[in-house]
Amino acid sequence: HNGLDQETANAFWKGFVHDFHEIYKGVRLGDGNVDFSGFLELAKIVDTERAEFQHHSERRAAMLGGIPAHVEKQHFGELAHLRRFFVAHDAGETGAISAPRVLMALLESGVLPPVGDGFERAMRHFETFEESQHFKFADFLSYVTKHREEEVAVRRAVIQSALLNPKWECPVSRDDLPVLVVETGLFTDCAISVADVGQIVEDENKDGADSFDFQEMVELLGKVAETARSQGREREGEVGRHLGISADEIFEFRIQFAMLTGTGAIGPAEVRDILKEVNKEVDPDDVELDALIDEVLEQVSHVVMATAKKDSERPERMTSIRSAFGNRATLTGKSKLSFEGYLVLLGMLVSD
């Protein structure tokens, strides 16, 4: 979408399609068709109006968010996108949200990893605030900047280490980059495959580059990580709605999940701990645990299909949904449950 996020792009095209009949009148020939020069003129109009729409959307987000000029300049091009996550938690439309809501918005935007050191530091930080403390959109953006800086440092270190391996040479090709990402474990919190990473790289590679040097990788993979994480939080919301779990409950379960693992998945050992929390007398063996995980994954597949059917008018979302629910493909080959699987497991335990 040439720099537009999905929701902004959808809004643009809705308006453009509505006005297209009048625009078409200006370039069509006497027989009602358009020649190649007319087609090029239409393409130029699309680019111009899309740029104007994005500029207007960004200025409006800056105005409604009441942010200073230097902050607007720093985040221009993503203000409308980021503000949507902020506003989603401003139920009272006061222009400010609580500390837990800031944390939830950071998670949903993909800026904050949902497990690991970064998440734990954020949890400790926001726990220091009183319940009455609220944050404006400008404050939210300052946290976006802070966590992105932390992520950049991690990515630089991981990529530098990977490039010491003779297997990888700079620049890294577009096809090899997803493999490098998965092999280094850079996006383990996302629980996604090489194919998933490859698709997001294609979407975020706006210039269509065939290879990337070190700095280009650091920058591109930051966008890829945020997109993957944001898609993950959206899927979790879909699972939660299917299971009758509220957004606030999902957030609490997310905290519990992060205490079980520093990656995006749990295995038999963690599942055993969960079962013992429910009933200390339970002591399943490895075979029983693997069977339970398989059963959970089967239940997850049912949720996938139910959700995909509701979203059938959006093929790109169906692909995203199918690819990441209950992802069991790991380097070890052992059964794993991502957070969606964890939610389904909890639902099964409650129903039993």
PLY file of the C-alpha trace (Angstrom):
ply
format ascii 1.0
element vertex 352
property float x
property float y
property float z
element edge 351
property int vertex1
property int vertex2
end_header
0.00 0.00 0.00
2.96 2.31 -0.62
3.52 3.15 3.04
-0.13 3.09 4.18
-1.09 0.71 6.94
-3.98 -1.65 6.19
-6.71 0.38 7.87
-5.62 3.70 6.33
-5.30 2.04 2.91
-8.80 0.59 3.22
-10.20 4.02 4.10
-8.40 5.60 1.13
-9.64 3.04 -1.37
-13.20 3.28 -0.09
-13.23 7.00 -0.86
-11.34 6.63 -4.12
-13.70 3.95 -5.45
-16.66 6.16 -4.51
-15.24 9.03 -6.59
-13.77 6.90 -9.38
-16.64 7.42 -11.83
-16.02 11.17 -11.89
-12.24 10.72 -12.10
-12.63 8.26 -14.98
-14.68 10.78 -16.95
-11.62 13.02 -17.18
-9.42 10.46 -18.97
-11.76 8.26 -20.97
-11.98 8.37 -24.76
-15.08 8.91 -26.83
-15.88 5.19 -26.84
-15.71 5.04 -23.05
-12.33 3.26 -22.89
-8.92 4.61 -21.86
-5.68 4.36 -23.82
-2.25 3.84 -22.21
-1.68 7.54 -21.63
-5.05 7.70 -19.90
-4.10 4.72 -17.76
-0.86 6.45 -16.76
-2.84 9.55 -15.84
-5.11 7.44 -13.63
-2.04 5.92 -11.94
-0.66 9.40 -11.31
-3.99 10.50 -9.81
-3.98 7.47 -7.51
-0.46 8.24 -6.27
-1.23 11.92 -5.74
-4.51 11.38 -3.93
-3.06 8.58 -1.81
-0.20 10.84 -0.69
-2.64 13.64 0.09
-4.89 11.25 2.02
-1.98 9.97 4.09
-0.75 13.51 4.81
-4.22 14.54 5.90
-4.57 11.43 8.09
-1.23 12.08 9.75
-1.95 15.76 10.39
-5.35 14.88 11.84
-3.80 12.26 14.15
-1.21 14.79 15.32
-3.87 17.41 15.98
-6.23 15.05 17.82
-3.33 13.64 19.80
-2.10 17.11 20.78
1.52 16.22 20.18
4.33 18.80 19.81
5.82 19.53 16.39
9.10 17.68 16.96
7.25 14.50 17.99
4.96 14.81 14.97
7.99 15.09 12.72
9.67 12.07 14.31
6.66 9.77 13.83
5.08 11.30 10.73
3.90 8.50 8.47
2.81 6.22 11.32
0.85 8.56 13.60
-2.60 7.45 12.42
-1.52 3.82 12.71
-0.14 4.15 16.24
-2.95 6.36 17.46
-5.49 3.66 16.66
-3.89 1.38 19.27
-3.89 4.22 21.80
-7.50 5.27 21.15
-8.69 1.66 21.41
-7.90 1.86 25.14
-9.31 5.36 25.70
-12.88 4.24 26.36
-13.80 7.54 28.01
-12.32 9.58 25.14
-10.32 11.62 27.65
-7.13 11.66 25.61
-5.25 9.74 28.32
-5.00 6.08 29.35
-3.75 4.20 32.42
-0.38 2.45 32.75
-1.78 -1.07 32.09
-3.55 0.29 29.00
-0.31 1.80 27.71
1.31 -1.62 28.11
-1.58 -3.27 26.25
-1.39 -0.71 23.43
2.37 -1.26 23.09
1.79 -5.00 22.86
-0.99 -4.68 20.30
1.04 -2.31 18.13
3.85 -4.87 18.02
6.38 -2.42 19.45
6.75 -4.39 22.68
7.69 -8.10 22.58
5.12 -10.21 24.50
7.72 -12.29 26.37
11.37 -12.05 27.35
13.56 -9.38 28.92
11.94 -6.45 27.12
8.47 -7.40 28.30
9.65 -8.02 31.86
11.37 -4.62 32.02
8.21 -2.93 30.75
6.09 -4.78 33.32
8.36 -3.70 36.18
8.35 -0.11 34.92
4.59 0.25 34.62
3.98 -1.44 37.97
5.62 1.58 39.64
2.77 3.90 38.66
-0.32 4.59 40.74
-3.66 3.48 39.36
-4.68 7.12 38.95
-1.64 7.93 36.75
-2.62 8.44 33.11
-0.63 8.97 29.93
-1.32 11.08 26.84
-0.63 10.10 23.24
2.70 11.97 23.31
3.70 9.86 26.35
2.73 6.71 24.47
4.92 7.77 21.53
7.86 8.33 23.88
7.51 4.72 25.03
7.33 3.60 21.40
10.67 5.33 20.80
12.19 3.91 23.98
11.28 0.30 23.24
12.30 0.57 19.61
15.74 1.75 20.69
16.04 -1.28 22.97
14.96 -3.58 20.13
17.46 -2.02 17.71
20.30 -2.80 20.11
19.18 -6.44 20.33
18.79 -6.80 16.56
22.19 -5.27 15.85
23.89 -7.68 18.25
22.07 -10.75 16.89
22.68 -9.87 13.24
26.35 -9.01 13.86
26.81 -12.37 15.54
25.06 -14.19 12.68
27.27 -12.53 10.07
30.35 -14.04 11.75
29.13 -17.36 10.36
30.66 -17.96 6.90
27.22 -19.14 5.82
26.02 -15.53 5.70
27.50 -12.70 3.71
26.46 -9.08 3.42
24.40 -8.08 1.59
21.89 -10.82 2.47
19.43 -11.70 -0.27
15.69 -11.23 0.08
15.20 -15.01 -0.06
17.87 -15.77 2.55
16.82 -13.12 5.06
13.81 -15.06 6.47
16.03 -18.12 6.95
18.61 -16.05 8.82
15.89 -14.58 11.04
14.47 -17.97 12.04
17.86 -19.66 12.50
19.10 -16.88 14.79
15.93 -16.99 16.87
15.48 -13.25 16.39
11.68 -13.51 16.31
11.13 -16.47 18.63
8.48 -14.49 20.52
6.39 -14.40 17.32
6.29 -18.22 16.88
6.31 -17.91 13.09
7.94 -19.89 10.29
10.37 -19.00 7.50
7.42 -18.68 5.11
5.61 -16.32 7.50
8.69 -14.11 7.86
9.20 -14.17 4.11
5.67 -12.92 3.47
6.04 -10.03 5.90
9.47 -9.15 4.45
7.81 -8.93 1.03
5.06 -6.69 2.43
7.48 -4.37 4.25
10.09 -4.26 1.48
8.41 -1.22 -0.08
11.28 -0.50 -2.49
11.43 -4.09 -3.76
15.12 -4.49 -2.86
16.70 -7.85 -3.76
19.32 -7.74 -0.98
20.06 -5.85 2.24
23.20 -4.56 3.89
23.64 -4.57 7.67
21.86 -1.29 8.40
19.06 -2.07 5.95
18.49 -5.40 7.70
18.37 -3.76 11.11
15.77 -1.24 9.92
13.65 -3.62 7.83
13.53 -6.34 10.47
12.27 -3.81 13.01
9.22 -3.26 10.81
8.87 -6.99 10.20
8.95 -7.72 13.95
6.29 -5.13 14.74
4.03 -6.41 11.97
4.43 -10.04 13.06
3.75 -9.19 16.69
0.76 -7.00 15.89
-0.72 -9.79 13.76
-0.12 -12.17 16.65
-1.99 -9.94 19.10
-4.86 -9.66 16.61
-5.05 -13.45 16.32
-5.05 -13.78 20.09
-7.97 -11.37 20.25
-9.83 -13.47 17.69
-9.21 -16.64 19.72
-10.28 -14.86 22.89
-13.54 -13.71 21.33
-14.19 -17.23 20.06
-13.62 -18.64 23.55
-15.54 -15.88 25.32
-12.40 -14.34 26.87
-12.26 -10.56 27.25
-9.32 -8.38 26.19
-8.47 -7.68 29.84
-8.46 -11.41 30.63
-6.23 -12.09 27.63
-3.80 -9.50 28.99
-3.72 -11.23 32.39
-3.19 -14.61 30.73
-0.42 -13.04 28.62
1.41 -12.06 31.83
1.07 -15.63 33.13
2.32 -17.02 29.82
5.37 -14.73 29.90
6.25 -16.16 33.31
6.34 -19.65 31.79
8.58 -18.94 28.80
11.03 -16.46 27.36
10.03 -17.48 23.83
6.74 -17.55 21.97
5.89 -21.14 22.89
5.61 -23.64 25.73
6.29 -27.38 25.65
5.55 -30.51 27.71
7.44 -29.31 30.81
5.42 -26.09 31.03
2.15 -27.91 30.33
2.95 -30.30 33.21
3.43 -27.29 35.52
0.08 -25.85 34.43
-1.69 -29.14 35.15
-0.10 -29.38 38.59
-1.31 -25.86 39.39
-4.83 -27.11 38.73
-4.40 -30.45 40.53
-1.24 -31.28 42.48
-2.10 -34.99 42.33
-1.77 -35.05 38.54
1.57 -36.32 37.26
1.32 -37.14 33.55
4.19 -38.87 31.74
5.73 -37.59 28.51
3.47 -39.68 26.30
0.35 -38.32 28.02
1.65 -34.76 27.75
2.35 -35.14 24.03
-1.15 -36.56 23.58
-2.67 -33.61 25.46
-0.71 -31.10 23.37
-1.89 -32.86 20.21
-5.46 -32.61 21.48
-5.02 -28.88 22.17
-3.58 -28.35 18.70
-6.58 -30.15 17.24
-8.89 -27.84 19.17
-6.87 -24.86 17.96
-7.39 -26.01 14.37
-11.15 -25.90 14.94
-10.85 -22.33 16.21
-8.76 -21.50 13.14
-11.41 -22.72 10.77
-14.24 -21.04 12.66
-12.38 -17.73 12.66
-11.25 -18.08 9.04
-14.83 -18.64 7.89
-15.90 -15.39 9.53
-12.99 -13.64 7.80
-13.45 -15.31 4.42
-13.87 -12.00 2.63
-10.27 -11.12 3.53
-7.99 -13.82 2.01
-4.80 -12.25 3.37
-6.15 -12.55 6.91
-7.14 -16.19 6.39
-3.57 -16.98 5.37
-2.24 -15.16 8.43
-4.68 -16.93 10.74
-3.94 -20.40 9.39
-0.17 -19.95 9.52
0.31 -19.07 13.15
-2.38 -20.66 15.34
-0.84 -23.37 17.50
2.40 -23.28 15.52
4.10 -26.62 16.17
6.99 -26.37 13.70
10.18 -25.86 15.71
13.85 -26.62 15.20
13.63 -29.40 17.84
10.61 -31.03 16.23
8.82 -31.28 19.59
5.18 -30.30 20.07
4.80 -26.69 21.13
1.92 -24.41 21.99
1.96 -20.74 21.11
-0.10 -18.31 23.20
-3.24 -19.13 21.22
-2.75 -22.79 22.16
-2.23 -21.75 25.78
-5.60 -19.96 25.73
-7.29 -23.03 24.28
-5.61 -25.25 26.91
-6.91 -23.04 29.72
-10.37 -23.17 28.17
-10.24 -26.98 28.09
-9.14 -27.15 31.73
-11.92 -24.83 32.85
-14.55 -26.81 30.94
-13.29 -30.05 32.52
0 1
1 2
2 3
3 4
4 5
5 6
6 7
7 8
8 9
9 10
10 11
11 12
12 13
13 14
14 15
15 16
16 17
17 18
18 19
19 20
20 21
21 22
22 23
23 24
24 25
25 26
26 27
27 28
28 29
29 30
30 31
31 32
32 33
33 34
34 35
35 36
36 37
37 38
38 39
39 40
40 41
41 42
42 43
43 44
44 45
45 46
46 47
47 48
48 49
49 50
50 51
51 52
52 53
53 54
54 55
55 56
56 57
57 58
58 59
59 60
60 61
61 62
62 63
63 64
64 65
65 66
66 67
67 68
68 69
69 70
70 71
71 72
72 73
73 74
74 75
75 76
76 77
77 78
78 79
79 80
80 81
81 82
82 83
83 84
84 85
85 86
86 87
87 88
88 89
89 90
90 91
91 92
92 93
93 94
94 95
95 96
96 97
97 98
98 99
99 100
100 101
101 102
102 103
103 104
104 105
105 106
106 107
107 108
108 109
109 110
110 111
111 112
112 113
113 114
114 115
115 116
116 117
117 118
118 119
119 120
120 121
121 122
122 123
123 124
124 125
125 126
126 127
127 128
128 129
129 130
130 131
131 132
132 133
133 134
134 135
135 136
136 137
137 138
138 139
139 140
140 141
141 142
142 143
143 144
144 145
145 146
146 147
147 148
148 149
149 150
150 151
151 152
152 153
153 154
154 155
155 156
156 157
157 158
158 159
159 160
160 161
161 162
162 163
163 164
164 165
165 166
166 167
167 168
168 169
169 170
170 171
171 172
172 173
173 174
174 175
175 176
176 177
177 178
178 179
179 180
180 181
181 182
182 183
183 184
184 185
185 186
186 187
187 188
188 189
189 190
190 191
191 192
192 193
193 194
194 195
195 196
196 197
197 198
198 199
199 200
200 201
201 202
202 203
203 204
204 205
205 206
206 207
207 208
208 209
209 210
210 211
211 212
212 213
213 214
214 215
215 216
216 217
217 218
218 219
219 220
220 221
221 222
222 223
223 224
224 225
225 226
226 227
227 228
228 229
229 230
230 231
231 232
232 233
233 234
234 235
235 236
236 237
237 238
238 239
239 240
240 241
241 242
242 243
243 244
244 245
245 246
246 247
247 248
248 249
249 250
250 251
251 252
252 253
253 254
254 255
255 256
256 257
257 258
258 259
259 260
260 261
261 262
262 263
263 264
264 265
265 266
266 267
267 268
268 269
269 270
270 271
271 272
272 273
273 274
274 275
275 276
276 277
277 278
278 279
279 280
280 281
281 282
282 283
283 284
284 285
285 286
286 287
287 288
288 289
289 290
290 291
291 292
292 293
293 294
294 295
295 296
296 297
297 298
298 299
299 300
300 301
301 302
302 303
303 304
304 305
305 306
306 307
307 308
308 309
309 310
310 311
311 312
312 313
313 314
314 315
315 316
316 317
317 318
318 319
319 320
320 321
321 322
322 323
323 324
324 325
325 326
326 327
327 328
328 329
329 330
330 331
331 332
332 333
333 334
334 335
335 336
336 337
337 338
338 339
339 340
340 341
341 342
342 343
343 344
344 345
345 346
346 347
347 348
348 349
349 350
350 351
